[in-house]
């Protein structure tokens, strides 16, 4: 099977969506398939040569729109400018304004059109069995849908589009038409479970093209840490660890922080990351040394913190079709997980219902009741780690090799 992947970029900081699909390609390559890649490139997204070396070939291109916008919007001067300062700059730079309008209201038609041209060019010059567009951004799928090629078209959809919370009611009909066109031109659309399960707006014939899959990030982590199990058990404190970004709106930390005001003094909350600074600062005054702020740390430090925790905290979004990918990292550790939901149909629940050491709580529960349940949970599971073979068995559909094989087998049936 010769596959052309169409990606947003293949840089060292390519993001979770591309990172997940890149892991899937390793299984395809190991099975003797050929995987090629088309991606844009600019000075903020330079090609990662190590990633590129693993693939059969990578083609990149540059778009003027990227350069014009990025040179301004990624500068410290723009980031720190006031709203008035930004507005003044925009109206006094007509080229920048035109590119900004194009990207915001026409969804980067310049980039989309260049992707379409590049796809058509490569497919005319090379032989591919399938072309797979990976979203987000969605204009990549849109470009493939409009490309005049005879190759089988597929989409791997990692984020919602029509049902994206950022989609306004005014923009929704336009988004829906684009999404319907993508489905009409695709053989299959592979969607993360919480994205695909929220597509009740699709006609029945197009809904049949959806193939859902779980987040494919379960893998065995290095079990070596500076702390041993003995030292964890000997610690009189019970250390809770949260890793990730906090938001005042979609991922508000209020319940998590308030909960610790109800817990024993030896229950310590460690925050790795940032966001919601005002709320965190208020509770820092209340909790004192029981709230430890580590800020942003490296990936290796994050993994180390997770493995040395007594209990991990997953703080979910208040959005039914988006899941913090950090949850799968937590599952990999085998550590006890406090899963804080913000909505009744939280997409984390199907994952946590299978996990051997999980406590899921919601804002409509009594805070004192949550504190009692958590105390019992922490005392019972402090220092325990589920055997990874058990994790692999319970979450077989979250192992990247299994997801990669499922996608490839589905594509081969269509060939």
C-alpha positions in Angstrom: 0.0 0.0 0.0 1.4 3.4 -1.0 -0.1 6.2 1.2 0.2 9.9 0.9 -0.4 11.7 4.2 -1.4 15.4 3.9 -0.5 17.2 7.2 -0.5 20.7 8.6 3.2 20.4 9.2 5.9 17.9 10.2 7.9 20.1 12.6 9.4 19.1 15.9 6.4 20.9 17.5 3.8 19.5 15.1 1.1 19.2 17.7 -0.9 16.2 19.2 -2.9 15.4 16.1 0.0 15.0 13.7 2.0 13.4 16.5 -0.6 10.7 16.9 -0.9 10.0 13.2 2.9 9.9 12.9 2.9 7.1 15.4 0.4 5.2 13.4 2.6 5.5 10.3 5.4 3.6 12.1 3.1 0.5 12.2 2.3 0.9 8.5 5.9 1.2 7.6 6.9 -1.8 9.7 4.3 -3.8 7.8 6.1 -3.1 4.5 3.8 -0.2 3.3 5.1 3.0 1.8 4.2 6.3 3.5 4.8 9.6 1.9 3.9 13.1 3.3 2.9 16.5 2.0 3.1 19.4 4.6 3.5 23.1 4.6 6.7 24.7 6.0 7.6 28.1 7.4 10.2 29.5 9.8 8.0 28.6 12.7 7.3 25.1 11.4 10.6 23.9 9.9 10.7 20.3 8.8 11.8 17.8 11.5 14.5 15.9 9.7 14.3 13.0 12.1 10.6 12.5 11.5 11.1 12.9 7.8 13.8 10.3 7.7 11.4 7.6 8.9 9.0 8.2 6.0 9.6 7.2 2.3 9.6 10.9 1.2 8.4 14.2 2.4 7.4 17.2 0.1 7.0 20.6 1.7 5.8 24.0 0.4 5.5 27.5 1.6 2.6 29.9 1.5 2.9 33.7 1.5 -0.1 34.0 3.8 1.7 32.1 6.5 4.7 34.4 6.3 2.8 37.7 6.3 0.6 36.7 9.3 3.2 34.8 11.3 5.8 37.6 11.1 3.4 39.8 12.9 1.2 37.7 15.1 4.0 35.5 16.5 6.1 38.6 17.5 6.4 39.7 21.1 5.4 43.2 20.0 2.0 42.0 18.7 1.4 39.6 21.6 2.0 42.3 24.1 0.2 45.1 22.2 -3.1 46.5 23.4 -6.4 45.9 21.5 -6.2 49.5 20.2 -2.6 49.0 19.1 -3.5 45.8 17.2 -6.4 47.5 15.6 -4.3 50.5 14.5 -1.7 48.2 13.0 -4.3 46.2 11.1 -6.0 49.1 9.4 -2.7 50.7 8.5 -1.4 47.5 6.8 -3.8 46.6 4.0 -1.9 43.4 2.9 -1.9 42.1 6.4 -5.6 43.0 6.8 -6.5 41.2 3.6 -4.6 38.0 4.7 -6.2 38.2 8.1 -9.7 38.5 6.7 -8.9 35.6 4.3 -7.8 33.4 7.1 -10.6 34.3 9.6 -13.6 34.5 7.3 -12.6 32.3 4.3 -10.6 29.8 6.3 -7.3 30.3 4.6 -8.4 29.9 1.0 -4.8 30.7 -0.1 -3.4 27.9 1.9 -6.3 25.6 1.0 -5.9 26.3 -2.7 -2.1 25.7 -2.5 -2.7 22.3 -0.7 -5.1 21.4 -3.5 -2.6 22.3 -6.2 0.2 20.4 -4.5 -2.0 17.3 -4.0 -3.0 17.3 -7.7 0.6 17.8 -8.7 2.0 14.9 -6.6 -0.8 12.5 -7.6 -0.2 13.2 -11.3 3.6 12.6 -10.9 3.5 9.6 -8.5 1.4 6.5 -7.9 -0.5 6.4 -4.5 -3.2 3.9 -3.5 -4.7 6.3 -1.0 -4.5 10.0 0.0 -5.2 10.7 3.7 -5.9 14.2 5.0 -5.3 14.8 8.7 -7.3 17.5 10.4 -7.0 19.9 12.2 -7.0 22.4 10.4 -10.0 21.5 8.4 -9.0 23.2 5.2 -6.6 20.3 4.6 -9.6 17.9 4.3 -11.4 20.6 2.2 -8.4 20.8 -0.1 -8.4 17.0 -0.6 -12.1 17.0 -1.2 -11.7 19.6 -4.0 -8.6 18.0 -5.5 -9.1 16.6 -9.0 -7.5 13.2 -8.5 -8.5 9.6 -9.1 -6.9 8.3 -5.9 -9.0 7.0 -3.0 -9.6 9.8 -0.5 -9.7 9.4 3.3 -9.8 11.8 6.3 -8.5 11.2 9.8 -10.6 13.7 11.8 -9.1 14.5 15.2 -11.2 17.5 16.1 -14.9 18.5 15.6 -15.7 20.9 12.8 -19.4 21.8 12.4 -19.9 20.9 16.0 -16.8 22.7 17.2 -17.6 24.9 20.2 -15.8 27.8 18.5 -18.2 27.6 15.5 -20.7 30.4 15.6 -24.4 29.9 14.7 -23.8 32.2 11.7 -20.9 30.1 10.5 -22.4 26.7 11.2 -24.3 26.3 7.9 -21.2 27.1 5.9 -19.1 24.7 7.9 -21.8 22.0 7.5 -21.7 22.3 3.7 -18.0 21.9 3.7 -18.1 18.9 6.0 -20.8 17.3 3.9 -18.7 17.8 0.8 -15.7 16.2 2.5 -17.8 13.2 3.5 -19.3 12.9 0.0 -15.9 12.7 -1.7 -14.2 10.5 1.0 -14.3 6.7 1.0 -14.2 6.7 4.8 -13.7 9.3 7.6 -11.8 8.0 10.6 -12.8 10.0 13.6 -11.9 10.0 17.3 -14.8 8.4 19.2 -16.0 11.5 20.9 -15.9 13.4 17.6 -17.5 10.7 15.5 -20.2 10.0 18.1 -21.3 13.6 18.0 -22.2 13.7 14.2 -25.9 13.2 14.4 -26.3 16.1 11.9 -25.0 13.9 9.1 -27.4 12.2 6.6 -27.6 8.4 7.1 -25.7 7.6 4.0 -22.8 9.8 5.0 -22.9 8.7 8.6 -22.1 5.2 7.4 -18.7 6.4 6.3 -17.6 7.3 9.8 -15.2 4.8 11.4 -14.5 5.7 15.0 -11.4 4.9 17.0 -10.1 5.5 20.5 -7.2 7.9 21.3 -4.2 5.6 20.3 -1.6 6.6 22.9 -1.4 3.6 25.2 2.2 2.4 25.3 4.5 1.1 28.0 6.4 3.8 29.8 9.9 3.5 31.3 9.2 2.4 34.9 12.5 3.8 36.3 12.2 6.9 38.4 14.3 8.4 41.2 11.6 7.5 43.7 11.0 3.9 44.5 7.7 2.4 45.5 9.1 2.1 49.0 9.8 5.8 49.2 6.4 6.6 47.9 4.7 4.4 50.6 6.9 5.9 53.3 5.9 9.5 52.4 3.3 10.7 55.0 1.9 13.1 52.4 -0.4 12.0 49.6 0.7 13.8 46.5 -1.8 14.7 43.8 -0.5 15.8 40.4 -2.2 17.7 37.6 -0.4 18.3 34.4 -1.7 20.6 31.6 -3.2 23.9 30.7 -6.0 25.5 32.8 -8.7 27.8 31.4 -11.3 30.0 33.1 -13.9 28.8 30.7 -13.6 25.3 29.2 -11.4 23.8 31.9 -12.0 25.7 35.1 -10.0 24.6 38.1 -12.4 25.9 40.7 -13.8 22.5 41.8 -10.4 20.9 41.9 -8.9 23.7 44.1 -12.0 24.0 46.3 -11.9 20.2 46.9 -8.5 20.5 48.6 -9.8 23.0 51.1 -11.9 20.0 52.4 -9.1 17.5 52.5 -6.6 16.6 55.2 -3.5 18.7 55.5 -1.2 15.9 54.2 -3.1 16.0 50.9 -0.8 18.0 48.6 -1.8 19.3 45.1 1.0 19.8 42.6 0.2 21.8 39.5 2.4 21.4 36.4 1.5 23.9 33.6 -0.3 27.2 33.7 -3.5 29.2 33.1 -6.3 30.6 35.3 -3.7 32.5 37.2 -6.1 34.6 39.3 -8.1 31.6 40.5 -5.0 29.7 41.3 -3.5 32.7 43.2 -6.6 33.0 45.3 -6.4 29.3 46.4 -2.6 29.6 46.9 -3.3 32.1 49.7 -5.8 29.6 51.2 -3.8 26.4 50.8 -0.3 27.7 51.2 2.3 25.0 51.0 -0.4 22.4 50.2 -0.6 23.9 46.7 2.7 23.6 44.8 3.1 25.5 41.6 5.8 24.0 39.3 4.9 26.0 36.1 5.7 24.6 32.7 8.3 21.9 32.6 9.9 19.7 30.0 8.2 16.5 28.7 10.6 14.3 30.6 10.0 16.2 33.9 6.2 15.9 33.3 6.5 12.1 32.8 8.7 11.8 35.9 6.1 13.8 38.0 3.3 11.6 36.8 5.2 8.4 37.7 6.1 9.7 41.2 2.5 10.9 42.1 0.3 9.0 44.4 -2.8 10.1 42.6 -3.1 11.8 39.2 -5.9 14.4 38.4 -7.6 14.6 35.0 -9.5 17.9 34.7 -11.9 17.6 31.8 -13.3 20.2 29.5 -17.0 21.3 29.6 -17.2 20.2 25.9 -18.7 16.9 24.9 -16.5 16.3 21.8 -13.1 17.2 23.1 -10.9 15.1 25.5 -7.7 16.2 27.2 -5.1 13.8 25.6 -3.2 13.9 28.9 -5.7 11.3 30.2 -4.2 8.6 28.0 -0.8 9.5 29.3 -2.2 9.0 32.8 -3.6 5.6 31.8 -0.1 4.6 30.6 1.3 5.1 34.1 -1.2 2.8 35.8 -1.5 5.3 38.6 -4.8 6.0 40.5 -6.8 8.8 38.7 -9.1 11.4 40.1 -11.3 12.2 37.0 -13.1 15.6 37.4 -16.0 16.0 35.0 -17.8 19.2 34.2 -20.7 17.9 32.1 -22.9 14.8 32.5 -21.9 13.2 29.1 -18.2 13.7 29.7 -16.1 11.9 26.9 -13.7 10.7 29.6 -16.2 8.4 31.2 -16.0 5.5 28.6 -12.2 5.5 29.3 -12.5 5.7 33.1 -15.2 3.1 33.4 -12.6 0.5 32.2 -9.7 1.8 34.3 -9.1 -0.3 37.5 -8.3 2.7 39.8 -10.4 5.7 38.9 -12.8 8.0 40.8 -15.0 10.1 38.6 -16.7 13.2 40.2 -18.9 16.0 38.9 -19.8 19.5 39.9 -23.4 18.6 40.8 -22.2 16.3 43.6 -21.9 17.6 47.2 -18.4 18.8 47.8 -18.2 17.2 51.2 -19.3 13.9 49.7 -16.6 14.1 47.0 -14.0 14.8 49.7 -15.1 11.7 51.7 -15.0 9.5 48.6 -11.6 10.9 47.6 -10.2 10.3 51.0 -11.3 6.7 50.9 -10.0 6.3 47.4 -6.6 7.8 48.1 -6.1 5.8 51.3 -7.0 2.6 49.4 -4.9 3.1 46.3 -2.0 5.3 47.5 1.2 4.1 45.9 -0.4 1.4 43.8 0.3 0.9 40.1 -1.7 -1.3 37.8 0.3 -3.8 35.9 0.9 -2.6 32.4 -0.2 -5.9 30.9 -3.6 -5.3 32.5 -3.7 -1.8 31.0 -2.9 -3.2 27.5 -5.6 -5.8 27.8 -8.3 -3.3 29.1 -7.3 -0.6 26.5 -6.4 -2.8 23.5 -8.3 -0.4 21.3 -6.1 2.5 22.5 -2.8 0.9 21.4 -1.4 2.7 18.4 -0.5 -0.5 16.6 -4.0 -1.8 16.9 -5.6 1.4 15.7 -3.1 1.6 12.8 -3.9 -1.9 11.7 -7.7 -1.2 11.9 -7.3 1.8 9.7 -5.1 0.1 7.2 -7.4 -3.0 7.0 -10.4 -0.7 6.3 -8.5 1.1 3.6 -7.4 -2.2 2.0 -11.0 -3.4 1.8 -11.8 -0.2 -0.2 -8.9 -0.6 -2.6 
